[in-house]
Amino acid sequence: MKQELRLQTALRHSRGQSPGTIPQCFRQLGTSPFRVALDWDQGERIHPRGFNAMHRMKCATAVLLLIWRTVSPAEAELAGEDRVHLTKMTGHLYRITAVSGFEVNFVASIGPDGILLVDTRFKDTAAELKDKLHALGQRDVKFVINTHAHVDHTGGNRFFGQQAVVISHPALRGKIQKGRYILDENPDQALLELTLSDSLNIHFNGEEIPLLALPGSHDNDDLLVHFTKSKVVYMGDLAYGMHYPTYDTDTGDAAKYAEIVGRALEFLPDDVLIVSGHGKDCTIPEMREFQAMLSETTRIVVEALESGRSTEEIEVASLGKWANYAGEYQDAAGWIRALAGSVKKRGKPSVDLIAPMYLARKADGIGAAIARFNSILNASPGDYHLDLYIFGKYLVDQEAWNDAAEIFALANSAHPDNPYVWLFWFLQAEAHLAAGDSQSAREKYQRCLELKPDYAKAKTRLVELTG
């Protein structure tokens, strides 16, 4: 049943706390040579084993990402200053693009009723976002809507959740308190206060804003947000700007993307502009083409598996005209693996690797974390290189450089055939450099370049180190 939430009702909500400024909960790494940004899920969000990463992410986020387990780690290694860009779409609606290794789009309604934020990006871009919002003359964030759990979409909750009503799917609240989300060490203000499992209407800044729950593909907690008067829809990571999407390998299902996007298209009018979580904005005709790609490629991969072919035997050429949907987050071979992995995994339980490693290190150090990993790998063989990326990213954020280097090395020793061996060599080098071990850093940069000789960042680092 559809619920109605009107502004005046929401404004009566109170935690018994007086409003204050957003705390500075993180410290910039300053001149440190190592800035690695997730996404994969949070991390949507390293976003192909699924970002939460991010980001496993978006990335997961990634990402990362996270995803975070939905972001490729190749996006997540980018270093540099975080950036937040606001673009006015209508009188009160803004598209926000935040860059922290890779781009994530989200939306804000800014007007006389205050600010409604749809997603909050990473925690490391939240302070800059706050400043940009203040520059527009608004400080009062009344609502935060999270379209899914990945850290590249929820990482800023700790900054805005103190003053805002936080809304999302009910699956999200419990998720961000366990598993790989344990690394975020989320305070109470980051948690959800109002959830919807079907639909919800908000009336804010002069327009009706329906929210529709569409779980099951990118993640199990996705929402769509429709700004009816503005004729703008934010689909989060259900839309990837006309490229192959990513998904959360723990709680998503790539093979359900066509179904879920089809449901969204049934709900939406023809004259809306769709803002993607990653990538360009899309029209409804473009989204119909996107949905057709999802449907046809899913059929092709499922039929190939049913005929007895292995994932490796399904050729990119078999996707036909849909083979050209490769993008920054997913290539055609990765999309085939995502679809095949989802089909094969149905009904199988996920393995929680990150929380046990986090707790083991917290109690007894990095050696205990590595021992815990080996125990899990022996009991449940699988490819955990993206989980190790996420854990290594956490250690980087803690400036535990030597521990991070050990985890990135573990990813390559445990999974020497993972597609990001070159990147893990680079990340080891960056960690060694941050720790002051120039010799080890040079060796690892060279290993990276042996596998990816055109990788400019590694070349630049070597030049800087050798003078």
Order of alpha helices (4+ residues) and beta strands (2+ residues): beta-alpha-alpha-beta-beta-beta-beta-alpha-beta-alpha-alpha-beta-alpha-beta-beta-beta-beta-beta-alpha-beta-beta-alpha-alpha-alpha-alpha-alpha-alpha-alpha-alpha-alpha
